[in-house]
C-alpha cells in the first residue's frame, strides 16, 4: 500500500516549471499518486489539471510523430 505523498510548496513550483518545460521529464505516476492522496480540494484540482496536461501533451507528441498510425 502506498503511503500518503505530499509535496511541499517549493517542490510544487518546481513540478509546474518541469511540466511546462518538458512533460516527458515529469514522473507521471508520482503526480497521479499526489493527486489521489491530496485532501485539500483546491490542491487536488491543481494536481489533476497538471496530470491531465502532462498526459495530453505526451499523447499529442506520440500522435504527431511521423509514421504514427492508429
N, CA, C and O atoms as a Tripos MOL2 file, in Angstrom:
@<TRIPOS>MOLECULE
protein
  280   279    70     0     0
PROTEIN
NO_CHARGES

@<TRIPOS>ATOM
      1 N           0.8360   -1.1750    0.0000 N.3       1 UNK1
      2 CA          0.0000    0.0000    0.0000 C.3       1 UNK1
      3 C           0.8810    1.2390    0.0000 C.2       1 UNK1
      4 O           1.8880    1.3040    0.7050 O.2       1 UNK1
      5 N           0.4900    2.2140   -0.7960 N.am      2 UNK2
      6 CA          1.2740    3.4310   -0.8980 C.3       2 UNK2
      7 C           1.0180    4.3370    0.2860 C.2       2 UNK2
      8 O          -0.1130    4.4420    0.7600 O.2       2 UNK2
      9 N           2.0550    4.9880    0.7630 N.am      3 UNK3
     10 CA          1.8810    5.9720    1.8240 C.3       3 UNK3
     11 C           1.3560    7.2640    1.2290 C.2       3 UNK3
     12 O           1.3460    7.4510    0.0130 O.2       3 UNK3
     13 N           0.9300    8.1300    2.0880 N.am      4 UNK4
     14 CA          0.4380    9.4220    1.6300 C.3       4 UNK4
     15 C           1.6140   10.2360    1.1380 C.2       4 UNK4
     16 O           2.6030   10.4150    1.8500 O.2       4 UNK4
     17 N           1.5010   10.7260   -0.0830 N.am      5 UNK5
     18 CA          2.5680   11.5160   -0.6780 C.3       5 UNK5
     19 C           2.1570   12.9790   -0.6130 C.2       5 UNK5
     20 O           1.0660   13.3480   -1.0500 O.2       5 UNK5
     21 N           3.0170   13.7880   -0.0790 N.am      6 UNK6
     22 CA          2.7650   15.2250   -0.0010 C.3       6 UNK6
     23 C           3.9220   15.9420   -0.6800 C.2       6 UNK6
     24 O           5.0690   15.5020   -0.5990 O.2       6 UNK6
     25 N           3.6210   17.0210   -1.3330 N.am      7 UNK7
     26 CA          4.6580   17.8440   -1.9350 C.3       7 UNK7
     27 C           4.6880   19.1820   -1.2140 C.2       7 UNK7
     28 O           3.6430   19.7750   -0.9460 O.2       7 UNK7
     29 N           5.8930   19.6580   -0.9020 N.am      8 UNK8
     30 CA          5.9620   20.9880   -0.3080 C.3       8 UNK8
     31 C           5.8730   22.0400   -1.4060 C.2       8 UNK8
     32 O           5.9770   21.7240   -2.5910 O.2       8 UNK8
     33 N           5.6830   23.2760   -1.0070 N.am      9 UNK9
     34 CA          5.4320   24.3530   -1.9740 C.3       9 UNK9
     35 C           6.5600   24.5080   -2.9910 C.2       9 UNK9
     36 O           6.2910   24.7150   -4.1750 O.2       9 UNK9
     37 N           7.8070   24.4130   -2.5590 N.am     10 UNK10
     38 CA          8.9330   24.5510   -3.4890 C.3      10 UNK10
     39 C           8.9360   23.4300   -4.5150 C.2      10 UNK10
     40 O           9.2240   23.6530   -5.6910 O.2      10 UNK10
     41 N           8.6120   22.2160   -4.0620 N.am     11 UNK11
     42 CA          8.5800   21.0850   -4.9840 C.3      11 UNK11
     43 C           7.4320   21.2380   -5.9820 C.2      11 UNK11
     44 O           7.5660   20.8640   -7.1470 O.2      11 UNK11
     45 N           6.3030   21.7870   -5.5250 N.am     12 UNK12
     46 CA          5.1630   22.0090   -6.4190 C.3      12 UNK12
     47 C           5.5400   23.0150   -7.4960 C.2      12 UNK12
     48 O           5.2490   22.7960   -8.6720 O.2      12 UNK12
     49 N           6.1810   24.1100   -7.1150 N.am     13 UNK13
     50 CA          6.5840   25.1200   -8.0950 C.3      13 UNK13
     51 C           7.5910   24.5470   -9.0820 C.2      13 UNK13
     52 O           7.5330   24.8460  -10.2740 O.2      13 UNK13
     53 N           8.5170   23.7220   -8.5910 N.am     14 UNK14
     54 CA          9.4840   23.0690   -9.4810 C.3      14 UNK14
     55 C           8.7570   22.1270  -10.4380 C.2      14 UNK14
     56 O           9.0720   22.0720  -11.6270 O.2      14 UNK14
     57 N           7.7810   21.3880   -9.9080 N.am     15 UNK15
     58 CA          6.9990   20.4740  -10.7310 C.3      15 UNK15
     59 C           6.2700   21.2240  -11.8370 C.2      15 UNK15
     60 O           6.2710   20.7850  -12.9870 O.2      15 UNK15
     61 N           5.6510   22.3430  -11.5050 N.am     16 UNK16
     62 CA          4.9280   23.1340  -12.5020 C.3      16 UNK16
     63 C           5.8840   23.6150  -13.5870 C.2      16 UNK16
     64 O           5.5580   23.5610  -14.7730 O.2      16 UNK16
     65 N           7.0590   24.0840  -13.1870 N.am     17 UNK17
     66 CA          8.0620   24.5010  -14.1770 C.3      17 UNK17
     67 C           8.4420   23.3410  -15.0940 C.2      17 UNK17
     68 O           8.5520   23.5180  -16.3070 O.2      17 UNK17
     69 N           8.6430   22.1590  -14.5210 N.am     18 UNK18
     70 CA          9.0160   20.9890  -15.3090 C.3      18 UNK18
     71 C           7.9030   20.5780  -16.2690 C.2      18 UNK18
     72 O           8.1610   20.2020  -17.4130 O.2      18 UNK18
     73 N           6.6640   20.6560  -15.7890 N.am     19 UNK19
     74 CA          5.5250   20.2620  -16.6140 C.3      19 UNK19
     75 C           5.4980   21.0780  -17.8950 C.2      19 UNK19
     76 O           5.3290   20.5290  -18.9850 O.2      19 UNK19
     77 N           5.6620   22.3730  -17.7660 N.am     20 UNK20
     78 CA          5.5820   23.2320  -18.9400 C.3      20 UNK20
     79 C           6.8560   23.2000  -19.7750 C.2      20 UNK20
     80 O           6.8020   23.4100  -20.9870 O.2      20 UNK20
     81 N           7.9940   22.9410  -19.1520 N.am     21 UNK21
     82 CA          9.2500   22.8750  -19.8930 C.3      21 UNK21
     83 C           9.3390   21.5900  -20.7080 C.2      21 UNK21
     84 O           9.6700   21.6290  -21.8940 O.2      21 UNK21
     85 N           9.0490   20.4550  -20.0830 N.am     22 UNK22
     86 CA          9.1410   19.1730  -20.7770 C.3      22 UNK22
     87 C           8.2790   18.1400  -20.0560 C.2      22 UNK22
     88 O           8.7020   17.5690  -19.0520 O.2      22 UNK22
     89 N           7.0760   17.9010  -20.5630 N.am     23 UNK23
     90 CA          6.1780   16.9490  -19.9130 C.3      23 UNK23
     91 C           6.7400   15.5300  -19.7950 C.2      23 UNK23
     92 O           6.2610   14.7400  -18.9810 O.2      23 UNK23
     93 N           7.7430   15.2060  -20.5950 N.am     24 UNK24
     94 CA          8.3250   13.8630  -20.5370 C.3      24 UNK24
     95 C           9.2570   13.6810  -19.3450 C.2      24 UNK24
     96 O           9.5880   12.5480  -18.9950 O.2      24 UNK24
     97 N           9.6870   14.7730  -18.7150 N.am     25 UNK25
     98 CA         10.5960   14.6850  -17.5750 C.3      25 UNK25
     99 C           9.8650   14.5290  -16.2450 C.2      25 UNK25
    100 O          10.4940   14.3040  -15.2110 O.2      25 UNK25
    101 N           8.5500   14.6470  -16.2690 N.am     26 UNK26
    102 CA          7.7520   14.5660  -15.0540 C.3      26 UNK26
    103 C           7.4500   13.1100  -14.7260 C.2      26 UNK26
    104 O           7.1050   12.3280  -15.6120 O.2      26 UNK26
    105 N           7.5800   12.7490  -13.4590 N.am     27 UNK27
    106 CA          7.1910   11.4110  -13.0130 C.3      27 UNK27
    107 C           5.6720   11.3990  -12.9100 C.2      27 UNK27
    108 O           5.1030   11.8070  -11.8980 O.2      27 UNK27
    109 N           5.0250   10.9280  -13.9660 N.am     28 UNK28
    110 CA          3.5680   10.9920  -14.0540 C.3      28 UNK28
    111 C           2.9000   10.1070  -12.9980 C.2      28 UNK28
    112 O           1.8090   10.4280  -12.5280 O.2      28 UNK28
    113 N           3.5290    9.0190  -12.6280 N.am     29 UNK29
    114 CA          2.9710    8.1460  -11.5830 C.3      29 UNK29
    115 C           2.9530    8.8680  -10.2380 C.2      29 UNK29
    116 O           1.9630    8.8070   -9.5100 O.2      29 UNK29
    117 N           4.0520    9.5510   -9.9100 N.am     30 UNK30
    118 CA          4.1110   10.3080   -8.6570 C.3      30 UNK30
    119 C           3.0610   11.4150   -8.6570 C.2      30 UNK30
    120 O           2.3870   11.6390   -7.6510 O.2      30 UNK30
    121 N           2.9270   12.0960   -9.7690 N.am     31 UNK31
    122 CA          1.9380   13.1630   -9.8850 C.3      31 UNK31
    123 C           0.5260   12.6120   -9.6690 C.2      31 UNK31
    124 O          -0.2840   13.2370   -8.9850 O.2      31 UNK31
    125 N           0.2330   11.4590  -10.2430 N.am     32 UNK32
    126 CA         -1.0800   10.8400  -10.0720 C.3      32 UNK32
    127 C          -1.3180   10.4450   -8.6140 C.2      32 UNK32
    128 O          -2.4160   10.6390   -8.0910 O.2      32 UNK32
    129 N          -0.3030    9.8940   -7.9610 N.am     33 UNK33
    130 CA         -0.4370    9.4930   -6.5590 C.3      33 UNK33
    131 C          -0.6540   10.7020   -5.6550 C.2      33 UNK33
    132 O          -1.4410   10.6390   -4.7100 O.2      33 UNK33
    133 N           0.0340   11.7910   -5.9370 N.am     34 UNK34
    134 CA         -0.1640   13.0110   -5.1560 C.3      34 UNK34
    135 C          -1.5900   13.5000   -5.3380 C.2      34 UNK34
    136 O          -2.2430   13.8950   -4.3720 O.2      34 UNK34
    137 N          -2.0730   13.4770   -6.5680 N.am     35 UNK35
    138 CA         -3.4570   13.8700   -6.8480 C.3      35 UNK35
    139 C          -4.4290   13.0090   -6.0420 C.2      35 UNK35
    140 O          -5.3400   13.5380   -5.4040 O.2      35 UNK35
    141 N          -4.2460   11.7080   -6.0660 N.am     36 UNK36
    142 CA         -5.1660   10.8020   -5.3710 C.3      36 UNK36
    143 C          -5.1800   11.0160   -3.8610 C.2      36 UNK36
    144 O          -6.2230   10.8800   -3.2210 O.2      36 UNK36
    145 N          -4.0320   11.3490   -3.2950 N.am     37 UNK37
    146 CA         -3.9000   11.4290   -1.8390 C.3      37 UNK37
    147 C          -4.0380   12.8290   -1.2630 C.2      37 UNK37
    148 O          -3.9110   13.0050   -0.0520 O.2      37 UNK37
    149 N          -4.2950   13.8210   -2.0930 N.am     38 UNK38
    150 CA         -4.3910   15.2050   -1.6080 C.3      38 UNK38
    151 C          -5.7570   15.4430   -0.9630 C.2      38 UNK38
    152 O          -6.7840   15.3070   -1.6280 O.2      38 UNK38
    153 N          -5.7800   15.7940    0.3190 N.am     39 UNK39
    154 CA         -7.0600   16.0440    0.9900 C.3      39 UNK39
    155 C          -7.6740   17.4100    0.6590 C.2      39 UNK39
    156 O          -8.8940   17.5680    0.6950 O.2      39 UNK39
    157 N          -6.8370   18.3830    0.3420 N.am     40 UNK40
    158 CA         -7.3250   19.7300    0.0290 C.3      40 UNK40
    159 C          -7.8830   19.7390   -1.3950 C.2      40 UNK40
    160 O          -7.1680   19.4310   -2.3490 O.2      40 UNK40
    161 N          -9.1500   20.0900   -1.5340 N.am     41 UNK41
    162 CA         -9.8440   20.0160   -2.8260 C.3      41 UNK41
    163 C          -9.2080   20.9290   -3.8810 C.2      41 UNK41
    164 O          -9.1150   20.5450   -5.0470 O.2      41 UNK41
    165 N          -8.7770   22.1120   -3.4940 N.am     42 UNK42
    166 CA         -8.1750   23.0460   -4.4530 C.3      42 UNK42
    167 C          -6.8500   22.4930   -4.9780 C.2      42 UNK42
    168 O          -6.5900   22.5180   -6.1810 O.2      42 UNK42
    169 N          -6.0190   21.9940   -4.0660 N.am     43 UNK43
    170 CA         -4.7480   21.4070   -4.4830 C.3      43 UNK43
    171 C          -4.9810   20.1500   -5.3170 C.2      43 UNK43
    172 O          -4.2720   19.9020   -6.2920 O.2      43 UNK43
    173 N          -5.9700   19.3700   -4.9310 N.am     44 UNK44
    174 CA         -6.2950   18.1550   -5.6770 C.3      44 UNK44
    175 C          -6.6620   18.5110   -7.1150 C.2      44 UNK44
    176 O          -6.2460   17.8260   -8.0500 O.2      44 UNK44
    177 N          -7.4360   19.5760   -7.2960 N.am     45 UNK45
    178 CA         -7.7980   20.0270   -8.6390 C.3      45 UNK45
    179 C          -6.5740   20.4790   -9.4260 C.2      45 UNK45
    180 O          -6.4840   20.2380  -10.6300 O.2      45 UNK45
    181 N          -5.6290   21.1350   -8.7460 N.am     46 UNK46
    182 CA         -4.3910   21.5600   -9.4030 C.3      46 UNK46
    183 C          -3.6080   20.3430   -9.8900 C.2      46 UNK46
    184 O          -3.1800   20.2990  -11.0430 O.2      46 UNK46
    185 N          -3.4220   19.3570   -9.0150 N.am     47 UNK47
    186 CA         -2.6840   18.1590   -9.3990 C.3      47 UNK47
    187 C          -3.3880   17.4080  -10.5130 C.2      47 UNK47
    188 O          -2.7360   16.8740  -11.4090 O.2      47 UNK47
    189 N          -4.7070   17.3610  -10.4680 N.am     48 UNK48
    190 CA         -5.4770   16.7150  -11.5300 C.3      48 UNK48
    191 C          -5.2560   17.4350  -12.8620 C.2      48 UNK48
    192 O          -5.0740   16.7920  -13.8960 O.2      48 UNK48
    193 N          -5.2740   18.7520  -12.8340 N.am     49 UNK49
    194 CA         -5.0470   19.5350  -14.0540 C.3      49 UNK49
    195 C          -3.6400   19.3130  -14.6040 C.2      49 UNK49
    196 O          -3.4570   19.1760  -15.8130 O.2      49 UNK49
    197 N          -2.6500   19.2780  -13.7180 N.am     50 UNK50
    198 CA         -1.2730   19.0320  -14.1600 C.3      50 UNK50
    199 C          -1.1340   17.6290  -14.7420 C.2      50 UNK50
    200 O          -0.4840   17.4470  -15.7710 O.2      50 UNK50
    201 N          -1.7330   16.6490  -14.0970 N.am     51 UNK51
    202 CA         -1.6930   15.2760  -14.6020 C.3      51 UNK51
    203 C          -2.3420   15.1950  -15.9860 C.2      51 UNK51
    204 O          -1.7930   14.5750  -16.8970 O.2      51 UNK51
    205 N          -3.4980   15.8150  -16.1370 N.am     52 UNK52
    206 CA         -4.2070   15.8050  -17.4110 C.3      52 UNK52
    207 C          -3.3850   16.4830  -18.4960 C.2      52 UNK52
    208 O          -3.3100   15.9910  -19.6220 O.2      52 UNK52
    209 N          -2.7680   17.6170  -18.1600 N.am     53 UNK53
    210 CA         -1.9350   18.3450  -19.1210 C.3      53 UNK53
    211 C          -0.7680   17.4700  -19.5910 C.2      53 UNK53
    212 O          -0.5100   17.3580  -20.7900 O.2      53 UNK53
    213 N          -0.0680   16.8540  -18.6400 N.am     54 UNK54
    214 CA          1.0820   16.0170  -18.9870 C.3      54 UNK54
    215 C           0.6350   14.8510  -19.8720 C.2      54 UNK54
    216 O           1.2820   14.5530  -20.8760 O.2      54 UNK54
    217 N          -0.4540   14.2010  -19.5100 N.am     55 UNK55
    218 CA         -0.9640   13.0840  -20.3050 C.3      55 UNK55
    219 C          -1.3040   13.5180  -21.7200 C.2      55 UNK55
    220 O          -0.9430   12.8450  -22.6860 O.2      55 UNK55
    221 N          -1.9940   14.6350  -21.8420 N.am     56 UNK56
    222 CA         -2.3860   15.1220  -23.1650 C.3      56 UNK56
    223 C          -1.1790   15.5090  -24.0040 C.2      56 UNK56
    224 O          -1.1290   15.1910  -25.1920 O.2      56 UNK56
    225 N          -0.2060   16.1890  -23.4100 N.am     57 UNK57
    226 CA          0.9870   16.5840  -24.1610 C.3      57 UNK57
    227 C           1.7670   15.3630  -24.6290 C.2      57 UNK57
    228 O           2.2730   15.3460  -25.7510 O.2      57 UNK57
    229 N           1.8680   14.3510  -23.7900 N.am     58 UNK58
    230 CA          2.5670   13.1350  -24.1830 C.3      58 UNK58
    231 C           1.8370   12.4310  -25.3220 C.2      58 UNK58
    232 O           2.4610   11.9800  -26.2820 O.2      58 UNK58
    233 N           0.5170   12.3390  -25.2120 N.am     59 UNK59
    234 CA         -0.2690   11.7340  -26.2810 C.3      59 UNK59
    235 C          -0.1170   12.5210  -27.5740 C.2      59 UNK59
    236 O           0.0440   11.9400  -28.6470 O.2      59 UNK59
    237 N          -0.1690   13.8250  -27.4690 N.am     60 UNK60
    238 CA         -0.0200   14.6900  -28.6440 C.3      60 UNK60
    239 C           1.3340   14.4620  -29.3060 C.2      60 UNK60
    240 O           1.4210   14.3620  -30.5300 O.2      60 UNK60
    241 N           2.3900   14.3790  -28.5000 N.am     61 UNK61
    242 CA          3.7330   14.1410  -29.0420 C.3      61 UNK61
    243 C           3.7980   12.8090  -29.7900 C.2      61 UNK61
    244 O           4.3890   12.7290  -30.8670 O.2      61 UNK61
    245 N           3.1980   11.7760  -29.2260 N.am     62 UNK62
    246 CA          3.2210   10.4560  -29.8490 C.3      62 UNK62
    247 C           2.4290   10.4560  -31.1490 C.2      62 UNK62
    248 O           2.8990    9.9400  -32.1630 O.2      62 UNK62
    249 N           1.2340   11.0290  -31.1280 N.am     63 UNK63
    250 CA          0.3640   11.0410  -32.3000 C.3      63 UNK63
    251 C           0.9870   11.8480  -33.4450 C.2      63 UNK63
    252 O           0.7760   11.5250  -34.6140 O.2      63 UNK63
    253 N           1.7410   12.8800  -33.1190 N.am     64 UNK64
    254 CA          2.3340   13.7330  -34.1450 C.3      64 UNK64
    255 C           3.6560   13.2210  -34.6910 C.2      64 UNK64
    256 O           4.2640   13.8740  -35.5400 O.2      64 UNK64
    257 N           4.1110   12.0720  -34.2250 N.am     65 UNK65
    258 CA          5.3510   11.5070  -34.7510 C.3      65 UNK65
    259 C           5.1150   11.0280  -36.1780 C.2      65 UNK65
    260 O           4.0550   10.4910  -36.5010 O.2      65 UNK65
    261 N           6.1230   11.2330  -37.0300 N.am     66 UNK66
    262 CA          5.9890   10.7420  -38.4070 C.3      66 UNK66
    263 C           5.7710    9.2290  -38.4140 C.2      66 UNK66
    264 O           6.4360    8.4910  -37.6870 O.2      66 UNK66
    265 N           4.8460    8.7870  -39.2320 N.am     67 UNK67
    266 CA          4.5920    7.3750  -39.3750 C.3      67 UNK67
    267 C           3.6290    6.8040  -38.3500 C.2      67 UNK67
    268 O           3.3200    5.6140  -38.3920 O.2      67 UNK67
    269 N           3.1470    7.6370  -37.4230 N.am     68 UNK68
    270 CA          2.1870    7.1260  -36.4390 C.3      68 UNK68
    271 C           0.8670    6.8170  -37.1040 C.2      68 UNK68
    272 O           0.3150    7.6530  -37.8190 O.2      68 UNK68
    273 N           0.3600    5.6280  -36.8750 N.am     69 UNK69
    274 CA         -0.9180    5.2020  -37.4610 C.3      69 UNK69
    275 C          -1.7630    4.5720  -36.3670 C.2      69 UNK69
    276 O          -1.2650    3.7940  -35.5540 O.2      69 UNK69
    277 N          -3.0200    4.9060  -36.3540 N.am     70 UNK70
    278 CA         -3.9280    4.3000  -35.3720 C.3      70 UNK70
    279 C          -4.5730    3.0910  -36.0130 C.2      70 UNK70
    280 O          -5.3800    2.4120  -35.3790 O.2      70 UNK70
@<TRIPOS>BOND
     1     1     2 1
     2     2     3 1
     3     3     4 2
     4     3     5 am
     5     5     6 1
     6     6     7 1
     7     7     8 2
     8     7     9 am
     9     9    10 1
    10    10    11 1
    11    11    12 2
    12    11    13 am
    13    13    14 1
    14    14    15 1
    15    15    16 2
    16    15    17 am
    17    17    18 1
    18    18    19 1
    19    19    20 2
    20    19    21 am
    21    21    22 1
    22    22    23 1
    23    23    24 2
    24    23    25 am
    25    25    26 1
    26    26    27 1
    27    27    28 2
    28    27    29 am
    29    29    30 1
    30    30    31 1
    31    31    32 2
    32    31    33 am
    33    33    34 1
    34    34    35 1
    35    35    36 2
    36    35    37 am
    37    37    38 1
    38    38    39 1
    39    39    40 2
    40    39    41 am
    41    41    42 1
    42    42    43 1
    43    43    44 2
    44    43    45 am
    45    45    46 1
    46    46    47 1
    47    47    48 2
    48    47    49 am
    49    49    50 1
    50    50    51 1
    51    51    52 2
    52    51    53 am
    53    53    54 1
    54    54    55 1
    55    55    56 2
    56    55    57 am
    57    57    58 1
    58    58    59 1
    59    59    60 2
    60    59    61 am
    61    61    62 1
    62    62    63 1
    63    63    64 2
    64    63    65 am
    65    65    66 1
    66    66    67 1
    67    67    68 2
    68    67    69 am
    69    69    70 1
    70    70    71 1
    71    71    72 2
    72    71    73 am
    73    73    74 1
    74    74    75 1
    75    75    76 2
    76    75    77 am
    77    77    78 1
    78    78    79 1
    79    79    80 2
    80    79    81 am
    81    81    82 1
    82    82    83 1
    83    83    84 2
    84    83    85 am
    85    85    86 1
    86    86    87 1
    87    87    88 2
    88    87    89 am
    89    89    90 1
    90    90    91 1
    91    91    92 2
    92    91    93 am
    93    93    94 1
    94    94    95 1
    95    95    96 2
    96    95    97 am
    97    97    98 1
    98    98    99 1
    99    99   100 2
   100    99   101 am
   101   101   102 1
   102   102   103 1
   103   103   104 2
   104   103   105 am
   105   105   106 1
   106   106   107 1
   107   107   108 2
   108   107   109 am
   109   109   110 1
   110   110   111 1
   111   111   112 2
   112   111   113 am
   113   113   114 1
   114   114   115 1
   115   115   116 2
   116   115   117 am
   117   117   118 1
   118   118   119 1
   119   119   120 2
   120   119   121 am
   121   121   122 1
   122   122   123 1
   123   123   124 2
   124   123   125 am
   125   125   126 1
   126   126   127 1
   127   127   128 2
   128   127   129 am
   129   129   130 1
   130   130   131 1
   131   131   132 2
   132   131   133 am
   133   133   134 1
   134   134   135 1
   135   135   136 2
   136   135   137 am
   137   137   138 1
   138   138   139 1
   139   139   140 2
   140   139   141 am
   141   141   142 1
   142   142   143 1
   143   143   144 2
   144   143   145 am
   145   145   146 1
   146   146   147 1
   147   147   148 2
   148   147   149 am
   149   149   150 1
   150   150   151 1
   151   151   152 2
   152   151   153 am
   153   153   154 1
   154   154   155 1
   155   155   156 2
   156   155   157 am
   157   157   158 1
   158   158   159 1
   159   159   160 2
   160   159   161 am
   161   161   162 1
   162   162   163 1
   163   163   164 2
   164   163   165 am
   165   165   166 1
   166   166   167 1
   167   167   168 2
   168   167   169 am
   169   169   170 1
   170   170   171 1
   171   171   172 2
   172   171   173 am
   173   173   174 1
   174   174   175 1
   175   175   176 2
   176   175   177 am
   177   177   178 1
   178   178   179 1
   179   179   180 2
   180   179   181 am
   181   181   182 1
   182   182   183 1
   183   183   184 2
   184   183   185 am
   185   185   186 1
   186   186   187 1
   187   187   188 2
   188   187   189 am
   189   189   190 1
   190   190   191 1
   191   191   192 2
   192   191   193 am
   193   193   194 1
   194   194   195 1
   195   195   196 2
   196   195   197 am
   197   197   198 1
   198   198   199 1
   199   199   200 2
   200   199   201 am
   201   201   202 1
   202   202   203 1
   203   203   204 2
   204   203   205 am
   205   205   206 1
   206   206   207 1
   207   207   208 2
   208   207   209 am
   209   209   210 1
   210   210   211 1
   211   211   212 2
   212   211   213 am
   213   213   214 1
   214   214   215 1
   215   215   216 2
   216   215   217 am
   217   217   218 1
   218   218   219 1
   219   219   220 2
   220   219   221 am
   221   221   222 1
   222   222   223 1
   223   223   224 2
   224   223   225 am
   225   225   226 1
   226   226   227 1
   227   227   228 2
   228   227   229 am
   229   229   230 1
   230   230   231 1
   231   231   232 2
   232   231   233 am
   233   233   234 1
   234   234   235 1
   235   235   236 2
   236   235   237 am
   237   237   238 1
   238   238   239 1
   239   239   240 2
   240   239   241 am
   241   241   242 1
   242   242   243 1
   243   243   244 2
   244   243   245 am
   245   245   246 1
   246   246   247 1
   247   247   248 2
   248   247   249 am
   249   249   250 1
   250   250   251 1
   251   251   252 2
   252   251   253 am
   253   253   254 1
   254   254   255 1
   255   255   256 2
   256   255   257 am
   257   257   258 1
   258   258   259 1
   259   259   260 2
   260   259   261 am
   261   261   262 1
   262   262   263 1
   263   263   264 2
   264   263   265 am
   265   265   266 1
   266   266   267 1
   267   267   268 2
   268   267   269 am
   269   269   270 1
   270   270   271 1
   271   271   272 2
   272   271   273 am
   273   273   274 1
   274   274   275 1
   275   275   276 2
   276   275   277 am
   277   277   278 1
   278   278   279 1
   279   279   280 2
@<TRIPOS>SUBSTRUCTURE
     1 UNK1         2 RESIDUE 1 A UNK
     2 UNK2         6 RESIDUE 1 A UNK
     3 UNK3        10 RESIDUE 1 A UNK
     4 UNK4        14 RESIDUE 1 A UNK
     5 UNK5        18 RESIDUE 1 A UNK
     6 UNK6        22 RESIDUE 1 A UNK
     7 UNK7        26 RESIDUE 1 A UNK
     8 UNK8        30 RESIDUE 1 A UNK
     9 UNK9        34 RESIDUE 1 A UNK
    10 UNK10       38 RESIDUE 1 A UNK
    11 UNK11       42 RESIDUE 1 A UNK
    12 UNK12       46 RESIDUE 1 A UNK
    13 UNK13       50 RESIDUE 1 A UNK
    14 UNK14       54 RESIDUE 1 A UNK
    15 UNK15       58 RESIDUE 1 A UNK
    16 UNK16       62 RESIDUE 1 A UNK
    17 UNK17       66 RESIDUE 1 A UNK
    18 UNK18       70 RESIDUE 1 A UNK
    19 UNK19       74 RESIDUE 1 A UNK
    20 UNK20       78 RESIDUE 1 A UNK
    21 UNK21       82 RESIDUE 1 A UNK
    22 UNK22       86 RESIDUE 1 A UNK
    23 UNK23       90 RESIDUE 1 A UNK
    24 UNK24       94 RESIDUE 1 A UNK
    25 UNK25       98 RESIDUE 1 A UNK
    26 UNK26      102 RESIDUE 1 A UNK
    27 UNK27      106 RESIDUE 1 A UNK
    28 UNK28      110 RESIDUE 1 A UNK
    29 UNK29      114 RESIDUE 1 A UNK
    30 UNK30      118 RESIDUE 1 A UNK
    31 UNK31      122 RESIDUE 1 A UNK
    32 UNK32      126 RESIDUE 1 A UNK
    33 UNK33      130 RESIDUE 1 A UNK
    34 UNK34      134 RESIDUE 1 A UNK
    35 UNK35      138 RESIDUE 1 A UNK
    36 UNK36      142 RESIDUE 1 A UNK
    37 UNK37      146 RESIDUE 1 A UNK
    38 UNK38      150 RESIDUE 1 A UNK
    39 UNK39      154 RESIDUE 1 A UNK
    40 UNK40      158 RESIDUE 1 A UNK
    41 UNK41      162 RESIDUE 1 A UNK
    42 UNK42      166 RESIDUE 1 A UNK
    43 UNK43      170 RESIDUE 1 A UNK
    44 UNK44      174 RESIDUE 1 A UNK
    45 UNK45      178 RESIDUE 1 A UNK
    46 UNK46      182 RESIDUE 1 A UNK
    47 UNK47      186 RESIDUE 1 A UNK
    48 UNK48      190 RESIDUE 1 A UNK
    49 UNK49      194 RESIDUE 1 A UNK
    50 UNK50      198 RESIDUE 1 A UNK
    51 UNK51      202 RESIDUE 1 A UNK
    52 UNK52      206 RESIDUE 1 A UNK
    53 UNK53      210 RESIDUE 1 A UNK
    54 UNK54      214 RESIDUE 1 A UNK
    55 UNK55      218 RESIDUE 1 A UNK
    56 UNK56      222 RESIDUE 1 A UNK
    57 UNK57      226 RESIDUE 1 A UNK
    58 UNK58      230 RESIDUE 1 A UNK
    59 UNK59      234 RESIDUE 1 A UNK
    60 UNK60      238 RESIDUE 1 A UNK
    61 UNK61      242 RESIDUE 1 A UNK
    62 UNK62      246 RESIDUE 1 A UNK
    63 UNK63      250 RESIDUE 1 A UNK
    64 UNK64      254 RESIDUE 1 A UNK
    65 UNK65      258 RESIDUE 1 A UNK
    66 UNK66      262 RESIDUE 1 A UNK
    67 UNK67      266 RESIDUE 1 A UNK
    68 UNK68      270 RESIDUE 1 A UNK
    69 UNK69      274 RESIDUE 1 A UNK
    70 UNK70      278 RESIDUE 1 A UNK
